[in-house]
Amino acid sequence: MLKYCVRCLYPDSKPDLFIDVEGVCSACRSFEQRKAIDYPKRKQELLAILEKYRSKDGSNYDCIVPGSGGKDSTFQALQIRELGFNPLIVTVTTDHLTDIGRNNIENLKNQGFDYLEVTSNPVIRRKINKFCLETVGDISWPEHLLIFTVPIRIAVQLGIPLLIWGENSQHEYGGPAGTENASVLDRRWLEEFGGLNGLRVSDVQEMIEASPKDMIQYQYPSDSELKRVGVTGLFLGYYLPWDGAANAAYATAHGFTRYHKYVEGSLFDYENLDNAQTGIHDYFKWLKFGFGRATDIACNLIRRGRLTREEALSVVRENDGAYPSSYLGVPLKDVLDRIGMTEADFDHICAKFKNRKIHADESYHSDFTI
């Protein structure tokens, strides 16, 4: 029997989440601590850090903003520029980039930024997508890794020491004590919280029979390389109050395109718009842990007072756990064909990863009580 947070809808099956003796989860505890944060002071700290890393003679960029063209990275890039600094935007395109995802990448370019778009070897990428879906139930494993490794590799290659990331997911969605207030993204953070499911790059390389050169983009730079350049990565959400809905409104005012309806499995029309594989990723989270993306969003809305817990429960029951027959209008068959998998094979993998302790029967999600 799952135990749920008494404030939001997170179950204790969520990895790295802790529910305390009062029944409150670590994500809610983390959010309530924001009330005591002096954000004007933190903004001044951010400005001081940016000034420290400003290109002294204007011959290089002041920082790198890793981004996808989504609402958060659009907000990040524009905010850094409004603060008076010159970022280089680095995107790692997804393997199944959607039309709306492409539009938003081009929109961010057209805001007047220098923009570096990296596409990893698609043959190897799709082998990894398939292998990781089959072995750890995560088609998005390469996306989780590349968004961290590629911008850092670019930072080393171009001698740009500062990277500005968006939110610390441990702050927004809950994680082990002591990580939610972290302001720095480093190798340790990536290995513990980057969503790698315990897989090492060397393991994947061996299992898909790839060569080291095939996996270059998946490798985190060595400690000596990082030290030589002095690479550090900061979470913008540590210094500025982070709010996805506010970021979306800001990005929309600057040309960001939303979907024409709520994204499948979501409660919004403005997030996860760049990758047709995301519907599979979110569905497997529900299979393994008993909650999906709609729960993540609903919990954030509860904490911000935009939904009551009862209202959130109603919309979660309606939206979480739906079979991903399509995502952003892309049929499941098209997504699977791209990685060389049949729908029958996919259904077999779904059954393999379905947590029987949580999903006692097919009526679980509509009938669970909190």
C-alpha positions in Angstrom: 0.0 0.0 0.0 1.5 3.3 -1.1 1.8 6.1 1.4 1.1 9.6 0.1 2.2 13.0 1.2 -0.6 14.7 3.2 0.0 18.0 1.3 0.5 17.0 -2.3 0.0 13.7 -4.2 3.5 12.3 -4.2 3.7 8.6 -3.1 6.5 7.1 -1.2 7.4 5.0 -4.2 9.1 8.1 -5.8 12.8 7.6 -5.9 14.7 9.8 -3.4 11.5 11.1 -1.9 11.2 11.1 1.9 7.9 11.4 3.8 8.5 12.6 7.4 6.7 11.7 10.6 4.1 14.4 10.0 3.3 12.9 6.6 4.9 15.7 4.6 7.2 14.9 1.7 10.6 16.3 1.2 9.5 18.2 -2.0 6.9 20.1 0.0 9.4 20.7 2.8 11.8 22.1 0.3 9.3 24.4 -1.2 8.1 25.8 2.2 11.7 26.8 2.9 11.6 29.3 0.0 9.6 31.6 2.3 12.8 32.3 4.3 15.0 32.8 1.2 16.2 36.4 0.6 16.0 36.3 -3.2 17.2 39.9 -3.7 20.3 39.0 -1.9 20.7 35.8 -3.9 20.3 37.8 -7.1 23.2 40.1 -6.1 25.2 36.9 -5.4 24.4 35.7 -8.9 25.5 39.1 -10.4 28.8 38.9 -8.5 29.4 35.4 -9.9 28.6 36.4 -13.4 30.8 39.4 -13.1 33.7 37.2 -11.9 33.3 35.0 -15.0 32.7 37.8 -17.5 35.0 37.6 -20.5 37.6 40.2 -19.7 38.4 41.4 -23.2 35.1 40.4 -24.9 36.9 37.7 -26.9 34.8 34.9 -25.5 31.3 34.3 -24.2 30.5 35.0 -20.5 28.8 31.7 -19.9 27.0 28.8 -21.6 23.3 28.3 -21.2 22.4 24.6 -22.0 18.9 24.6 -23.5 16.3 22.9 -25.7 14.4 25.9 -26.9 11.8 25.1 -24.3 10.1 27.6 -22.0 12.7 27.3 -19.2 15.8 27.6 -21.4 14.2 30.5 -23.3 13.7 32.2 -19.9 17.2 31.3 -18.8 18.9 32.8 -21.9 16.8 36.0 -21.9 17.3 36.5 -18.2 21.1 36.2 -18.4 21.2 38.7 -21.3 18.9 41.1 -19.4 21.4 41.0 -16.5 24.0 42.3 -19.0 25.9 39.1 -19.9 26.6 37.4 -23.2 25.7 33.6 -23.2 26.4 31.0 -25.8 23.3 28.7 -26.1 24.1 25.0 -26.5 21.4 22.6 -27.5 21.6 18.8 -27.8 18.8 17.9 -30.2 16.6 15.0 -29.2 16.5 11.9 -31.4 12.9 12.4 -32.3 12.6 16.1 -32.6 9.1 17.3 -33.1 8.0 20.1 -35.4 7.0 22.4 -32.5 10.4 21.6 -30.9 12.2 22.7 -34.0 10.1 25.9 -34.1 11.0 26.8 -30.6 14.7 26.1 -31.2 14.6 28.5 -34.1 12.7 31.0 -32.1 15.4 31.1 -29.4 18.0 31.6 -32.1 16.0 34.4 -33.6 16.0 36.2 -30.2 19.5 37.2 -31.2 21.8 34.6 -29.5 24.9 32.8 -30.8 23.6 29.2 -30.8 25.4 25.9 -31.0 23.2 22.9 -31.9 24.8 19.5 -31.4 23.3 16.3 -32.8 24.9 13.0 -31.6 25.3 10.1 -33.9 21.7 9.1 -34.6 22.5 5.4 -35.3 24.2 5.0 -31.9 21.6 7.2 -30.2 18.8 4.9 -31.3 20.6 1.8 -30.3 21.0 3.3 -26.8 17.3 4.4 -26.7 16.3 0.8 -27.5 18.8 -0.8 -25.1 17.9 1.4 -22.2 14.2 1.0 -22.7 14.6 -2.8 -22.7 17.0 -3.0 -19.7 16.1 -0.1 -17.3 12.7 1.0 -18.7 14.0 4.4 -19.8 14.0 5.4 -23.5 15.2 8.9 -22.5 18.5 7.7 -20.9 20.7 9.3 -23.6 18.7 12.6 -23.3 19.3 12.6 -19.5 23.0 12.2 -20.0 23.8 14.3 -23.1 22.1 17.5 -21.8 24.7 17.4 -19.1 27.8 16.0 -20.8 27.7 17.9 -24.2 27.5 21.5 -22.8 30.3 20.7 -20.3 32.4 19.2 -23.1 31.8 22.4 -25.2 32.8 24.5 -22.1 36.1 22.7 -21.9 36.7 22.9 -25.7 36.0 26.6 -25.9 37.4 27.6 -22.5 34.1 28.9 -21.1 34.1 28.0 -17.5 30.6 29.0 -16.4 27.4 27.1 -17.2 24.0 28.3 -16.2 21.4 25.5 -15.7 17.8 26.0 -14.9 16.1 24.3 -12.0 17.6 21.9 -9.5 15.1 19.0 -9.9 15.9 17.9 -6.3 14.6 21.3 -5.2 11.4 21.3 -7.3 10.6 17.6 -7.1 12.2 16.3 -3.9 15.4 14.4 -3.1 17.8 13.4 -0.4 18.4 15.8 2.4 21.1 18.3 1.7 20.8 18.3 -2.1 17.8 20.5 -2.5 19.7 23.7 -1.7 22.7 22.9 -3.9 23.6 25.7 -6.2 26.2 23.8 -8.2 25.9 21.1 -10.8 29.0 18.9 -10.8 30.0 15.3 -11.6 28.6 14.1 -8.3 25.2 15.7 -8.9 25.1 14.1 -12.4 26.0 10.7 -11.2 23.5 10.7 -8.3 20.6 12.7 -9.7 21.0 12.8 -13.4 18.6 10.0 -14.0 21.1 7.4 -15.2 19.5 4.4 -13.4 22.8 3.0 -12.3 24.1 2.5 -15.9 27.6 3.6 -16.7 28.6 4.8 -20.2 31.1 1.9 -20.4 28.3 -0.6 -19.7 26.1 0.8 -22.4 29.0 1.0 -24.9 29.8 -2.7 -24.3 26.3 -3.9 -24.6 25.5 -2.2 -27.8 28.9 -3.1 -29.2 29.9 0.5 -29.8 33.5 1.9 -30.1 34.9 4.6 -27.7 34.7 7.1 -30.5 31.0 6.4 -30.9 30.4 7.4 -27.3 32.5 10.5 -27.2 29.6 12.9 -26.5 28.4 10.7 -23.6 31.6 11.0 -21.7 32.0 13.6 -18.9 35.3 15.4 -19.2 38.1 14.3 -17.0 38.8 16.1 -13.7 42.1 17.4 -15.1 40.2 19.0 -18.1 37.6 20.5 -15.8 40.3 21.9 -13.5 42.3 23.4 -16.4 39.3 25.5 -17.5 37.8 25.9 -14.1 34.4 24.6 -15.2 31.5 25.1 -12.8 27.7 24.9 -13.4 25.1 26.9 -11.4 21.4 26.4 -11.0 19.6 29.6 -11.9 16.7 28.4 -9.8 18.8 28.7 -6.7 19.2 32.5 -7.3 15.9 33.4 -8.7 12.4 32.1 -7.6 11.7 29.3 -10.0 8.2 28.9 -11.5 7.5 26.9 -14.6 4.2 28.7 -15.4 5.8 32.1 -15.0 8.7 31.0 -17.2 6.2 29.8 -19.8 4.3 33.1 -19.8 7.6 35.0 -20.2 8.8 32.7 -23.0 5.5 33.0 -24.8 5.8 36.8 -24.8 9.1 36.2 -26.6 7.8 34.0 -29.4 7.7 30.6 -27.7 5.1 28.3 -29.3 2.7 26.3 -27.1 0.9 23.1 -28.1 -2.7 23.5 -29.3 -4.0 21.5 -26.3 -2.7 19.9 -23.1 0.2 17.6 -23.9 -0.7 13.9 -23.5 -0.3 12.8 -19.9 0.3 16.4 -18.8 -1.8 19.3 -17.4 -0.1 22.0 -19.5 0.3 23.0 -23.2 3.9 24.3 -22.8 6.3 21.7 -21.6 8.2 18.7 -23.0 7.4 19.7 -26.6 10.6 18.7 -28.3 10.8 14.9 -28.1 8.2 12.5 -29.4 9.7 9.8 -27.1 8.6 11.6 -23.9 5.2 10.0 -23.8 7.0 6.6 -23.4 9.3 7.9 -20.7 6.4 9.3 -18.7 4.4 6.1 -19.1 7.2 4.0 -17.7 7.5 6.2 -14.7 3.8 5.4 -14.0 4.4 1.7 -14.6 7.4 1.6 -12.2 6.4 4.0 -9.5 2.6 4.5 -9.7 2.6 8.2 -10.8 3.4 10.2 -13.9 4.0 13.6 -15.2 0.5 14.8 -14.3 1.2 14.1 -10.7 4.5 16.1 -10.9 2.7 19.1 -12.3 -0.3 18.8 -9.9 2.0 18.7 -6.9 3.7 21.9 -8.0 0.3 23.5 -8.5 -0.8 22.5 -5.0 2.3 24.0 -3.4 1.8 27.2 -5.2 -1.9 27.4 -4.2 -3.2 27.1 -7.7 -5.0 23.8 -7.1 -6.5 22.2 -4.0 -5.4 18.7 -3.2 -8.9 17.5 -4.0 -8.9 19.3 -7.4 -5.4 17.9 -8.2 -6.5 14.4 -7.4 -9.3 14.6 -9.9 -7.1 15.8 -12.8 -4.4 13.3 -11.9 -6.8 10.4 -12.1 -7.9 11.6 -15.5 -4.5 12.2 -17.0 -1.9 9.9 -15.4 -1.2 6.4 -16.6 -2.7 6.6 -20.1 -1.1 4.2 -22.6 1.1 6.4 -24.9 -0.6 5.6 -28.2 0.5 9.0 -29.4 2.5 12.0 -28.1 2.3 15.5 -29.5 0.3 13.8 -32.3 3.1 11.4 -33.2 1.8 7.8 -33.2 3.5 5.3 -31.0 4.3 3.1 -34.0 6.3 5.9 -35.6 8.3 6.4 -32.4 9.0 2.7 -32.1 9.9 2.2 -35.8 12.6 4.8 -35.4 14.4 2.7 -32.8 13.7 -0.7 -34.4 11.0 -2.0 -32.1 7.6 -3.5 -32.7 4.5 -2.6 -30.7 4.3 -6.2 -29.5 7.8 -6.0 -28.2 7.0 -2.7 -26.5 3.9 -4.2 -24.8 6.1 -7.0 -23.5 8.6 -4.5 -22.0 5.7 -2.6 -20.4 4.6 -5.8 -18.7 8.1 -6.5 -17.6 8.4 -3.2 -15.8 4.9 -2.9 -14.4 5.3 -2.8 -10.6 2.9 -5.5 -9.5 3.1 -4.4 -5.9 1.7 -1.0 -6.9 -0.5 -2.0 -9.8 -2.4 -4.9 -8.1 -4.9 -4.8 -10.9 -5.9 -2.7 -13.9 -8.3 -0.5 -11.9 -5.5 0.7 -9.6 -5.1 4.2 -10.9 -8.8 5.1 -11.0 -9.6 3.5 -7.6 -6.7 4.4 -5.4 -7.6 6.4 -2.3 -5.5 9.0 -0.5 
